[in-house]
């Protein structure tokens, strides 16, 4: 169990040599979800976008490549992921197209606001209480803008050995949609495609 817990912690917050390996696994495993979500988000060229926990930076890469004038923000509390992304996107950061923050999303003050889209992939498992992060996300969005996210189903996540630890909160889709409603989101839609793609409108 100790080994499985260490693996789970690496997926939550990659560190050191093993974090680099997990980063490669996340890049490959999450890419289909990123591609589908970015397509569903209907991004416009001048949108202001925030990704919560950008990890290996797949979302930043795909969005910056397709939408050359989009204003992209990201926050991650893994120092390893932050440093690697800052190096990878150094030119975009210098050109003021990408803005990276280091810290825990729930606890870190984010001076920017008025986002057109906020999104995250495979992140909600690591929030013990969904109310606080959902309320913060809502406060950072401009009126009528959208929060998008992807998560595995509770049943599928439970089948993975290293998620059996309490590190992973296995929220049901009903719990998630109820939390979004409690946080004040007006409309919530979702569909299932090897996991849940969820859209909540402020």
C-alpha positions as CSV (number, residue, x, y, z in Angstrom):
1,X,0.0,0.0,0.0
2,X,2.9,2.4,0.7
3,X,4.1,2.0,-2.9
4,X,0.6,2.6,-4.3
5,X,0.3,5.7,-2.0
6,X,3.5,7.1,-3.4
7,X,2.3,6.6,-6.9
8,X,-1.0,8.3,-6.1
9,X,0.9,11.2,-4.6
10,X,3.0,11.6,-7.7
11,X,-0.2,11.9,-9.8
12,X,-1.5,14.5,-7.4
13,X,1.8,16.5,-7.2
14,X,4.7,15.3,-9.3
15,X,8.1,15.6,-7.7
16,X,11.7,14.5,-8.5
17,X,12.7,11.7,-10.9
18,X,9.4,9.8,-10.5
19,X,7.5,13.0,-11.1
20,X,9.1,13.3,-14.5
21,X,8.0,9.7,-15.4
22,X,4.5,10.5,-14.2
23,X,4.5,13.7,-16.3
24,X,5.2,11.6,-19.4
25,X,2.4,9.2,-18.5
26,X,0.0,12.1,-18.0
27,X,1.0,13.7,-21.3
28,X,0.0,10.6,-23.2
29,X,-3.0,9.6,-21.1
30,X,-4.6,13.0,-20.9
31,X,-4.0,14.2,-24.5
32,X,-7.3,12.8,-25.9
33,X,-9.3,14.5,-23.1
34,X,-7.5,17.8,-23.8
35,X,-8.1,17.6,-27.5
36,X,-11.8,16.9,-27.0
37,X,-12.3,19.6,-24.4
38,X,-10.5,22.3,-26.3
39,X,-12.7,21.5,-29.3
40,X,-15.8,21.6,-27.1
41,X,-14.8,24.9,-25.4
42,X,-15.3,26.9,-28.6
43,X,-12.4,29.2,-27.9
44,X,-12.2,32.5,-29.6
45,X,-9.0,34.2,-30.7
46,X,-9.0,36.8,-27.9
47,X,-10.3,34.7,-25.1
48,X,-8.8,35.0,-21.6
49,X,-8.3,31.4,-20.4
50,X,-7.2,29.8,-17.1
51,X,-6.1,26.2,-16.7
52,X,-6.1,24.9,-13.1
53,X,-3.2,22.5,-12.6
54,X,-1.5,22.7,-16.1
55,X,0.8,19.7,-15.4
56,X,3.0,18.9,-18.4
57,X,1.4,21.8,-20.3
58,X,-0.6,20.0,-22.9
59,X,-3.4,22.5,-22.7
60,X,-1.1,25.5,-23.0
61,X,0.6,24.0,-26.0
62,X,-2.6,23.1,-27.9
63,X,-4.3,26.4,-27.2
64,X,-1.3,28.6,-27.9
65,X,-0.7,26.7,-31.2
66,X,-4.2,27.1,-32.5
67,X,-5.2,30.5,-31.0
68,X,-2.3,32.8,-31.5
69,X,-3.8,35.8,-29.7
70,X,-5.5,34.0,-26.8
71,X,-4.4,35.2,-23.3
72,X,-3.5,32.0,-21.4
73,X,-3.1,31.6,-17.7
74,X,-2.2,28.6,-15.7
75,X,-1.6,27.6,-12.0
76,X,0.0,24.5,-10.6
77,X,1.3,23.6,-7.1
78,X,3.9,21.2,-8.3
79,X,7.2,23.0,-8.4
80,X,8.5,20.4,-10.9
81,X,5.6,21.1,-13.4
82,X,5.8,24.8,-12.9
83,X,9.6,24.9,-13.6
84,X,9.3,22.7,-16.6
85,X,6.4,24.6,-18.1
86,X,8.1,28.0,-17.5
87,X,11.2,26.8,-19.4
88,X,9.2,25.2,-22.2
89,X,7.0,28.3,-22.7
90,X,9.7,30.9,-22.0
91,X,9.2,32.8,-25.3
92,X,5.4,32.9,-24.9
93,X,5.8,34.2,-21.3
94,X,8.2,36.9,-22.5
95,X,5.7,37.9,-25.2
96,X,3.0,38.2,-22.5
97,X,0.8,35.4,-24.1
98,X,1.3,32.9,-21.3
99,X,1.2,33.7,-17.6
100,X,2.1,30.9,-15.1
101,X,1.5,30.9,-11.4
102,X,3.0,28.6,-8.8
103,X,0.7,27.7,-5.9
104,X,-2.4,25.8,-4.7
105,X,-5.4,27.1,-6.7
106,X,-7.7,27.2,-3.6
107,X,-5.2,29.0,-1.3
108,X,-3.3,31.2,-3.8
109,X,-4.6,34.7,-4.5
110,X,-5.1,35.3,-8.2
111,X,-5.0,38.9,-9.2
112,X,-6.3,38.3,-12.7
113,X,-10.1,37.8,-13.2
114,X,-12.7,38.2,-15.9
115,X,-11.8,34.9,-17.6
116,X,-13.8,33.8,-20.6
117,X,-13.0,30.1,-19.9
118,X,-11.6,28.2,-16.9
119,X,-10.8,24.5,-17.3
120,X,-9.1,21.6,-15.7
121,X,-8.6,17.9,-16.4
122,X,-8.4,15.1,-13.7
123,X,-8.1,17.7,-10.9
124,X,-11.4,17.5,-8.9
125,X,-10.3,14.2,-7.2
126,X,-7.8,16.2,-5.2
127,X,-10.3,18.7,-3.7
128,X,-11.7,17.3,-0.5
129,X,-14.6,19.8,-0.5
130,X,-15.8,21.0,-3.9
131,X,-17.7,24.0,-2.7
132,X,-14.7,26.3,-2.0
133,X,-12.8,25.7,-5.4
134,X,-16.1,26.0,-7.4
135,X,-17.0,29.2,-5.7
136,X,-13.5,30.6,-6.4
137,X,-13.8,29.6,-10.0
138,X,-17.1,31.3,-10.3
139,X,-15.7,34.5,-8.9
140,X,-12.9,34.5,-11.5
141,X,-15.2,34.1,-14.5
142,X,-16.9,37.0,-16.2
143,X,-20.7,37.0,-16.5
144,X,-22.1,34.2,-18.8
145,X,-18.7,32.6,-19.1
146,X,-17.9,28.9,-18.7
147,X,-16.1,26.5,-16.5
148,X,-15.2,23.2,-18.2
149,X,-13.6,20.1,-16.7
150,X,-13.1,16.4,-17.2
151,X,-13.1,13.6,-14.6
152,X,-13.2,9.9,-14.6
153,X,-16.3,8.2,-13.4
154,X,-16.4,7.1,-9.8
155,X,-16.7,3.4,-10.8
156,X,-13.8,3.6,-13.3
157,X,-11.5,5.5,-10.9
158,X,-12.2,2.9,-8.2
159,X,-10.8,0.1,-10.4
160,X,-7.3,1.7,-10.5
161,X,-5.2,0.3,-7.7
162,X,-3.3,3.5,-6.8
163,X,-6.5,5.5,-6.4
164,X,-7.8,3.4,-3.5
165,X,-6.0,5.6,-1.0
166,X,-7.8,8.7,0.5
167,X,-5.6,10.9,-1.7
168,X,-8.3,10.5,-4.4
169,X,-11.8,11.8,-3.7
170,X,-14.1,9.7,-5.9
171,X,-16.9,12.2,-6.5
172,X,-20.0,11.0,-8.3
173,X,-21.4,13.0,-11.2
174,X,-24.4,13.8,-9.0
175,X,-22.2,15.2,-6.2
176,X,-20.3,17.3,-8.7
177,X,-23.4,18.8,-10.3
178,X,-25.0,19.5,-6.9
179,X,-21.8,21.3,-5.8
180,X,-21.8,23.4,-8.9
181,X,-25.4,24.4,-8.3
182,X,-24.6,25.2,-4.6
183,X,-21.6,27.4,-5.8
184,X,-24.1,29.4,-7.9
185,X,-23.5,28.2,-11.4
186,X,-26.7,28.8,-13.5
187,X,-26.5,25.9,-15.9
188,X,-24.7,22.6,-15.9
189,X,-24.4,20.1,-18.8
190,X,-22.3,17.0,-19.1
191,X,-21.8,13.9,-21.3
192,X,-19.9,10.7,-20.9
193,X,-17.1,9.7,-23.3
194,X,-14.6,7.5,-21.5
195,X,-15.1,9.9,-18.6
196,X,-17.3,12.9,-17.9
197,X,-17.0,16.2,-19.7
198,X,-18.7,18.9,-17.7
199,X,-19.7,22.4,-18.6
200,X,-21.0,24.9,-16.0
201,X,-22.2,28.4,-16.9
202,X,-21.8,31.4,-14.5
